[in-house]
Amino acid sequence: MHKFRDEAALIRVLDEVADSLSALGVEPIFLGECPNKFNDAFQDDLWYAVQAGEEYWEQSHFFEYRTEPLVRERSSFAPGLDPKALKDGGATIVGDRIARLRGCLHHLQQKGWRDLVGFGGLIALIIEKGQRWLVLERPNVDDAEIYSWGEDGLFDIGKTERIDQEIEKPTLLRFKHVEQRNVDWLGDEALRYFRPVLQDTASATRLAEVLWDAVTAIRGQTSAPFALLSKASPTSFYGGGGRFEPPQVISDDLRQKEGEFRRPDATGKWPQYRPDPKAEPAEYSDLAKAMHTALAILEDADWRKHFSTAFGENLSDWQLGLLANADIAVLIRDNAAFRIEPGKLSQIGVFDYISFFNFDGYLPDIEEAARRAADGF
């Protein structure tokens, strides 16, 4: 955990800025800066970024290896004008909200927030999930450390990767690692993200029923571990394509690219399997057909919507998937896990972010947590 140079003064400065932005009424909010961010093959000597909802701006300054400095930036904002007014404004249109956020970032700099933090890498104030977060990162070196604060000061809540690469996305914070001992210190909304609260029993029951049917159907084909990943779930920790990601079926017993979601046509005929365009066409395996059929039932039942209704959440681009072996079946939503039983979902606990394409390493911890939950621990 980072040792802050002046924690009390830092919290006052962060709260001052966060309070001033509360009237915006959107999330996520991001204010950040970093020297030497290293963006791909080019060297960012200085980097600044702000975001509020879908609006964002980032700017890089390049000094080294140049005869004269260069500034490169990009932005996107909603001008709040009708089409005629927008056309009439022409090239004079500017983003008022972006200007306000940039002013707040400059205010943090004037208040010396970097000196108060005592850190030479990326520092960012983020407001997301109803919580205020401070993120510290050394891009391309270490995972970013995520902190929040309360009456007793700053506390670490986990780690993420390359927060500087998440600008403009609807979800900025993905918790690669979670400090479980500190989760209960969070505010109500952020706590519900880690420990969802049931809002609609009927939707939860229906979801558990279709999940159990899918598990049972696939277990009829294999006793090996498998996973089903819903549409719009990130296929990488960085967020992938967000809501446009297709569903996936995952098993070590499937051939290359056999997990890419497929359906039979209206006559019941399956498409041909081709691992690449030059390969000879072949039939999908019985296991692949069973897994795709089970996933199709979940997608047709809109399992993301059922989860959203059951727990009162907007999943946005959050991960939702089913993970199972011969002994246990689990529903994963980002860092929260639920045991699947006939007509019942039981929350198991809070976990590090699971990679569905390398899920074997997570199963022992999940099974142990499920056993402890069943025993009342």
N, C-alpha and C positions, 0 to 999 in steps of 0.2 A: 504494500500500500504506500502511495506517495506521501511524503511528509510535507505538508503545506507550510509556507513561510509565515503567513498571517491569515489563519483560517477565519477568524471572526470578521476581519475587515473584508475578506473575499466574499463571504456570505452576504454581507450587507450590500456590496456592490452588485452581486448577482441578483439579489432580491429586488434591488432598486430598478434594475433594467427589466427584469421579468414582470414586476408590477406594472411598469409603464406599457408593456406589450399585451397585458391581459385583455384590454378592450378590443384587440384584433379579433378575438374569438375563433381563431383557426389553429390547427395543429397539422404537422409539426412546425415548431419554430427553431431555427438554427442561427447562431451567431458564432463564427469561428475564424481563426487565423492560424497560420503556420509558416515559419521560415523553412526553406529548403524542403518542400513537400516531395519533390521528385515525382513529376507526373509523366509516366511512361519513360520515354528516352530523353525528355527535356528536363532541365533543372529549373524548378520554381524557386527563385531566391526569396520571394514572399508570396503568400497565397491568402486570400480573404474570401469568405463566402457568407451569405445570409439566405434564409428561406423562411417563408410563411405559407403553409398549405402548399398549393401548386406553384406559387411564385418563388423564384429564386434568382440569385445573382452570384457569380464568382469571378474573381479577378486574380491573375497571376502577373508578377513582376519578374522580368528576366534582366539580370545585370552581367553576370559572368559570361566570358567568351563572346562578348558583343562589343562592337565599337561604340554603340550608344544603347541606352536602356530601351526595353520593349515592354509594353503592357498589353496583355491579352485578356479579354473577358467575354462572358456570355450571360444571358439572362432571359427570363420569361416572366411576363406579368399580365394581369387582367386590368385593362385601363379603366373599367367601369363606365364605358361610354357606349352609346348606341352606334350602329355602323356609320351613320351620316356624320356624327360628331367625330368619330375616329378618322374617317376619311378627310374631313375638313381640317383636323389637327395635323395631318401629314407627319412630317419628320419631327415635329415638336413634341410628340407624345412621349411622356416619361412615366415611370412607375412610381407613384407616390408612396406606396407601401414599401417598395424596395428602398427608396430614399430614406424612409424612416428607420428601417432596419439597419441600413448602413450607418446612419447617425448614431444608433444605439451601439453598434460595434465600435465606432470611433470613440464613443463615450467610455466604453470599457477600457479601451487603450489609454485614454487620458487619465482614467482612474488607476492605471497601472496594474491591471488584473494579472498580467504575466508575472510581474514582480511578486504580487501577493500569492500566486500559485507557486512560484519558484520552479518553473518548468520551461525547458527550451524547445519543446516540440509543439505539436498542434494542441490548442486549447479551444474548447467549444462549450457554449451554453446552449442547451437543448430543452425545449418544453414539448413533451410528448406524453401521451397516456395520463394526462392530468398531473404530471410530475415535472419538477425541475431537475435537470441533470447537468453535471459537469463531466466532460469527457477529455481525457488526456491521451495523446497518441504520438508515437514516433513512427511515422509512415515508413513502410518497408522494413521496419526493424522489430517492433514489438506490437502485440495486440493492444488496442485501445482500452484504457481503464475507465470504467463508468462509476461515477459517484452521484449521490444525492445528499440531501441534508435535512436536518430537523432541529429540534430544540437542543439536542446534545451535539450538534455540529455535523461535519461531513462523515459519511460512511460509504464504503465501497459496496457496490451491488453486483459487479460482474465485469466481463470483458466482451469486446466485439472486435471485428476486423475492419480496417480501412474505412472509418467513418467519413473520411475525406472523399471517398468514391461514391457516397450515398446521396450526395446533393441532388435534389429535384425529385427523389423517390417519395412515395406516400408514407412509407415507414422508414425512419432513419436508424432506429436502434434495434438490432437483433442481438440477443444475448447469447453469444457463443458459450460463455461460462457464466453461471449464476452463483453468487455467494448466498447460499440458502439461509444461513444464519441471520442475514440482514433483511430478508424479504419483508418480514413483518413490520419493519420500520417505515415502509412506504405508505403513501396516502391511499385512500380507499380505491380510487380508479386504477392506479398502478398495481395495487395489490390484487385487484380482480383480474388483471392481465395474467398474473402468475398463478392465481388460485381462482378460476372462474366460479361464479355463483349461479346456481340453477335458477332460472326465471320462468321456464315453461316446462312442466313435467311431461305433458303430452308429446311435445316435440322431442324431448330427450328420450322418451320411451320408444317412439317411432324410429329415431336414429339408432338406438341400441338394437332394435329388431332387424333393421336392414344390414347393419354392420355384422351382427351375429350370423345372419343368413349368408353373407359373403364369406365370412371366416369358415363356416361349416362346409360350403361348397368347395372351397379351395383345399381344405384339409382332406376332402375326399380324394384328392389327387396327389397330395404330398404331405409328409410330416416335417419337411424342412422349413426353416424360417422364410417368411415372405413379407412383402409390403405393398400397399396400394397408396398412391399419392394423388390427391384430388387436383382438379384443374385449378389454375391460379396460384398454386403453391410454388414457392421459389425452388428451382432445381439446383441452386447453389446457395451458399451462405450469404452471398452478396445480393441476393434478391432476384436474380435472373430476370425474366421478362414480366414479372408481376402477374397481373390478372390474365395475361395472354398465354401463360404456360399451359401446355396440354397435360392431361392425366398421364400417370405412369403406373406400370406394374413392375415389380422388382423381385428377382429371385436369382440365386446363384445357379439354379438349374435351367434358366432360360439362356438361349443363345444370344449372340450379339444383336442388339437392336430389336430383339423379340419382345421387349417390354414396352415399346412405343405403342400407345393405345390404338387398338383396332376393333372394328365391329364387323359382324357378317352383314351382307346386304339383305334386302327385303325377302329374298328367297331362302335365306339361311346360309348362303355360300360365303365362306371366309375369303378374304383377299389372300394373295400369295405372299409368302415370306421371302423377302430379299434383304440380306444384310447390307448389300450395296448394289448400285444399279447394274453392275456387270455380273453379279452372281446369278446362277441358275435358280429359277423360282422353285419354292418348296412349300410344303404344308406347314402351318403353325402346329407346334406340339400340343398334345392334349392339355398339358399343364398351362401353356400360354392361353389356350382357348378358355379354359376354366377361369383363369385369373382375369382375362379381359371381360368375360361375361359377368363376373362378379363386380368388377369395377363399373361396367356399364349400368348395372342395376343401381349402384350407389350414385352415379352421376345423374341418372334419370330421376332418382328420388331427390336430387339436389341436396346431398348431405352437408354441403357447406351452409346452405340456407337453414337446414334443420339445426345445425350447431349454433348458428347465429341467433335463431329464435330461442333455442333452449337456454342459452347463456346470455342473451341480450347484448351480443357483440356485432360489430361490423368487422368481418374478417379481413377486408381489404386484400392485401397481398400476403397475409399470414399463411404459414404452412399448416396444412391439415392432412393427416394421413393415418392409415391403419398399419400396425406392425404386429405380427403374430408368429408364433411357432406352435409346436404340438401341445404346449402347456398353458400358454397365456396369449390373450389378444388384447391389444392396447390401442386406443385412439390418441393420437398426438396432435396437439395444437400448439405450435411453437414450443414453449418451455413447460407446458402443462400436459400431464398424461392421465388418462382415464382407463380403468379396466373395463373391458367389454364382456358382458354376460347377457344371457337371454332377457331382453326387455329392460336392461339396467346398465347404467354407466356409473362407475365409482371412481372418484378422483384418487389417484395414487400419490401424487406429489409434484414437486418442481424439479426440473432437470436441465442440464446443459442442452443447447440446441442440437437436435439429432440430425445427422446426415443420413437420409434414407438410402443413399447409394453405398453406405458403409455401416449398416445398422447393427451388424452382429456384435460390435463392441459395446453397444448400449444396452443390449438385452439383459445381461446379468444384473446391472444396477436397477433396471426397471423391475425385474422379477423379484429381487430382494426387497425393493420398496413396496411392491404389491403384497409380499408375504407379511411385512411389518404392518402395513395398513390393515390387512385382514385380521392380524392378531391384536389390533387396537393400539399400536405404538405410534 
